[in-house]
Amino acid sequence: MEKSLDKKFYFNDEIFKQELDNIFHSDWICCCREEDMDSVGSYKIFEIGNENFFIIKDKNNEIRVFHNFCKHRGCQILGDEKSSPLKRNIMCPYHSWVYNFDGSLYKAPHLDVDTADKKFHLNKVKSETWGGFIFINLDKKPSSFKKYIKNISDQFIRYPLNELVSSRSYQYEVSANWKVILENYNECYHCAGVHPELVSIVPAFKENGANGLDWEKGVPHRNGANTFTFKGTTNRDPFPGLNESEKDNHFGQALYPNLMMSLSMDHVAAFILRPISPTKTMIDCRILFHPNEVVKSDFDPGDASEFWDLVNKQDWDICERVQKGMSSKAFKFGYYAPMEDESLDIRKYIQDRLGIKL
C-alpha cells in the first residue's frame, strides 16, 4: 500500500498558507452558481483565506468579479449584510465613492477625480463559467480555462448543467482539512460501513470493498433503481438528451481543488469547498434539478435532498473523526489501499502545486 500525505499536511498553518497561495489564489476555483445572481445588481460575497470578492451581474447581464475593497482607502465595500440586488451602483460605506457595476468609478464626492483613469477602478478578477458554475483565478497570468475544464466538460457534455436550478441547498461547517473531504469523496471503500442507505441503492459500492468501480462508464444502481433517493426511484423524468448509460448509472467526479459533483439521471448534487483553516472547511451543497421539473405542480425535491443531507452528514462525521484521530501524537501518516488509488491524486496534486517532493 502507498503511504498517504504526512500528518503535517492536515494541520500545519504554514502548509495551509502555501496551499492558499499556490492553489486557491493561483488555480481556477469554483465559487458559486450563475443563478445566485438572478437579476441586474444582484451579487454574492465569496471569501477564501484573506481574499474577499464579490460577484455581480452588470447592466448587460454579464457576470463580473471584483476584489471587495474601495480604491480610495481599501475599505471593504460590500459586507455580509446583503441587500441585493443593488439598484444603480456600488457605494463604499466609508467615504461614499461610487462605482458602476462594471467596476469603473462613477464619482468621488468633493474630489476632482478622472473617473476614466483605470487606477481608480475596482480590481477585476478573472472569471469564467461552465455548466452554470462560476470559476475565478487570481493569478496574473491564469492558465487556460478550456484546458482546465476539458476532461469534465467532455465527460458530462449531455447533462444540461447550465440549465439546472438549486431547489435545495445546504451549508455545512466541517471540522476537517479540505483534503480529508476530497480523499473521502474519491473512494467508496468506506461506503459499506458508513452509508447503509447509499449501498442499498448502489450495491456495487460495497462489493469487494468497492474495488474496480468504473466511474467513466458509471456505477449501476440495484435492479429497479435509477437515482439517489431513499427508494431509488422518483417521479421526475430523466434529463433530456442523456444516453441509456446515463439514465441507468450513477456518475461522480471531483474537479480540483474544490468542486465535487455526483450526477443522477434527474438531479445533480454539487459541492463547493471553501477551506477556512487547516482543520475547518465550509461546504456549499446544491441539489440541482431541471427547470421543467421544478414548475410541475407535484414537484417535491425532498426525496433527493433529504437523502443527500443524510449521506452528507455521514461523510462529514467520518471526516471529522479522521481529523481527530490524526491529531494523535502517535499518528505520522496513513496508507492508501488499492481501491483508494484516486486519493493518490491528492498527493500528486499537492506535490505539483506546492513544488515539493513527497
N, C-alpha and C positions, 0 to 999 in steps of 0.2 A: 504493500500500500504506500501511496505517496504521502509525504509529510505536508501538513497544512501550513498556513502562514503562522509565524511565531506570535506568541501572546501579545507582544507589544503593538502589533498592527490593529489590535482591537481596543487598546486602552491608552496608548501614548498620545499626549497632546501635540507633540512636535510632528509626529507622523500624520495626525489628523490635519494639522495646518498644511503639511505638504500635499495631502490629498485635496484640500480646498484649492490650493494654489495651482497644482498640476493637473487636476481633474475637473473639479466643479467650477473653477474660474478659468479653465482653458479649453475644455472639451464642449461639445454640444450636450446640453442637458435639457430635459423636459421640465416645463414649469406649470403648465395648465392646459385647458382646452379653449378653443376659439369660442365656444358657446358661452364661456364665462364673461365675455364682452359682447353682450347681445344687442347693444344699441350704441349710437354715437355718443362718446363721452363716458361710456362705462369702462371701468378699469378694475384691475386686480393687483394687489401687492404680492410680491414674491421675494423672499429673503433667504439667502444661503451664506453662512459664515458672516462676515461683516458687510457683505454686499446686499444692498436693498434696491429693488427695482419696482417700477410699475408698468403694467402692460395696459394699453389703452386703445380704444377704437377711435380713429380720427374721423373727420368730416367726409372723407372719401371712402369710409367703411374699411379702411386698411388698419391692420394691427401694427402698432408701434410699441417699442420697449425702450425705456429710459432709466438711467440711474436716478434714484429718487433723492436728488438734492438740488437746491437752487444754486445757480451760478454766481449769485451775489456773495453770500456768506456761508454757503454749504448747508443751510437748514434743510432738514427733511421736509419735503413738500406735502406728500400725502401720507396719512397715518392709517392706523387700523380702524379708526372711527369712520368707516366707509359711508359716504353719502352719494354713491354712484346712482345714476350717471351724472357727470359734470355737465353743466348746461352749455357754457360758451367757451370756457378756457380753464387754465390751471393756474391757481394763485398760491404763491408762497405765503404761509401764515406769519412769517417774520416781518418783512418789510413790503409785502404786497407786490412783489414783482410778479408779472402776469405772463404766462406762456400760452401759445396756441397748442392745439392737440398734436401738431406735427413737431413740437419741441422748440420751435422758434420763439424768440422773445417778442411779446406783443407790446408791453410797456413797462417802464420802471418809474414809478411815481417820483415827481420832483427832480428828475435827472434827465439830462440831455444825452441819452444813450442811443447809439446807432443800432436799432433793432435788427438790421440786416447783418450785423457783424456776428459771424458764427461762434466767436469765442463766448458770446453771451447766450448761446442756445443750449438747451439741455443736452447732456451727454447721451448719445444714442447707443443702444446695444443691438448688435447684430442678431436678427431673429429669422426663423424660417418656420413653415408649417408643413405638417404631413399628417394625414389621417385625422384631421381635426385637432391634433396636438400642436402646441406652440413650443418651440425649442429656441434657446438662446445660447450665444457663445461670446465670452468676454475677451477672447484672445484678439490681439491687434491684427493678426493675420489668421483668421479662423480657417480650419480645414474644410474641405469640400463637404457640404451637407448632403449632396446627392450621393457621394461615396459612402458617407456615414450611414445613410438610411437605406441604401440599395438592397441589402440582403433581406431585411424585414419587409421592405416595400414590395419586393418581388414575391416573397412568401405569402403575403396576405393581400395580394392585388385584387382578389374577388370580394373581399369583405368591404362593405361600404362605411369604413371607419369615419370618414369625414362627415357623414350624414348623421351619425348616431348622436343621441342626446342622453344626458345624465339624469335618469329618472330617480336614481338613488345615489347618495354619496355619503361617505364615512370619513371622518378624520381620526386617525389613531396616533397616539404617542407611545412609542415602543422603547423600552429601556434596553436597547441593544445596539451594537455597532451596525452601520448600514450594510457592511459586507456580510455579517451574520445573516441578515434578512435575504440578501441575494443568494448566498450559499444555500440557504434553506429552500428558496424558490427553485433553485437549479436542480434539485433532486427529489425523488419520491421514495427514497429508501426509508424515510421517516413516516410515510403515509399510513402504513398498516397500523402502527401504534398510536399515531396522533389524530388521524382523520377517519374514524369509522364510517361516518356519513358519506364521505367522499369516495372511499373504496367500495362502498355498496353500489355506487353509480358506475365507477370505473374499476372493476376487479383487477385489471392489469397493473394498477398502482401497487398492489400488494403481492403479486405473483413473482416469486424468485427475487424478493427484495426490490421489486421494480427495476430489475436489471433488463437491459435490452429494449427499452422503450424507444420507439422511432418517432421523435417529435416532428420530423419533417413530413412524414406520412400521416401523422395524427395518432391519437390513442383511442381505441374503441371503447364505447360505453358497453354496459351489460346488454343483453338481449332485451329489446323493448324500450330502452332508454336512449335519449338523443340530446340531452342537455344537462346542465348543472342546476338541478333543483332537488328538493328532498325526494320527490317521486321519480325524478329522471325524465319527466315529460313536462309539457306546457301547452297551453292553447295558442301560443304565439307561432306565427309562421316563420320558416327559416328566412334568413336574409336573402333578398333576391340576388341571383347571379352566382350562388355557391355551387360548387360541383358536388357530386354524390359523396365523396370522401369528407368534405367539409360539413355536409349535412349530418353525417353519421358519427364523426370522430371529434375528439377534443384536441385543440392546439394551444400551445403556450410558447412564449418567447420573452426573453429579457433583453432589453436594449440598454447596454451600459452607458452611463453609470446608474441611471435612476428611473427607468421605466420598465415595468413588468406588465405583460398582458396575457390573459387567459381568454381564449375565444371559443364560444359555443355557437351553435347554428342560429340562435335567436338573440344572444346578448354577449357583451364583452365585459369582463372585469379588468379594469386598468388601475395600476398602482404607480403613483408618482412619489418617489422617496426624496426626503429632504433631510440630510444629516444636520443635527444640531450640535452634537459633541461626539467624542469617541464612544460614548455609551448611551446616546439618545438619538432617535430618528423619528421624524414625523412622516406619516404616510397619508396621502390623499387618495382615497379609493373611490373610483367611479364605476357604477354599474350602468352600462350603456345599452340603449335599445334603439330599434329603428323607429323613426318618426311615424311611419304608417301604423305601427302597433300602438304607440302612445296615445293616439287620438281615438282609438276604439273604446266604446262605452264599457266594455268588460276588461279593459287593460288593468292588470294588477302586477306590479313588478316584485311583489313580496316573495313569490316562490323562488326567485333567483337571488334577490338582495339579502333575504334573511338566511338563505343557505350560505352565501358568501360571507356574511358577517360572522356566522358561526365558524366556518373554516378559517377565516382570517384570525379570529381571536385564538383559535387553537394554535395557529402558526406563531402569532406574536407571543403567546405564553411560552411556547417551547424555545423561541429565540431568546427571550429574557432569561430562561433557565440556563441556556448555553452561556450567555454573558455572565451570569452569576457564577456558574461552575468554573469558567475560565479565570475568574478573579482569584482563585486559589493560588497560594504561593507555590504549590506543588505542580501546577499546570505550566507547561512550557510551550507545547504545540500539540495539535491533534493529527489525525490521519484521514485521508480520503479513501473510501472503499471504491472498488472498481465501478459500481453503479453511480458514483458521485463524480465521474470524470468531468462533468460540466462545471463543477465547483472549482476544478483546477484552473478554469478560465480566470477566476478572481485573482489567483496567484500570479498568473501570467500578465493579466491586465495591470495589476499594481506594480509589478516589476517593470513593465514597459513605461507606464506613466510616471513613476517616481524615479526612473533611471537608476535602479538599484539591482544588485544581483542577489537572488534568494537561494 
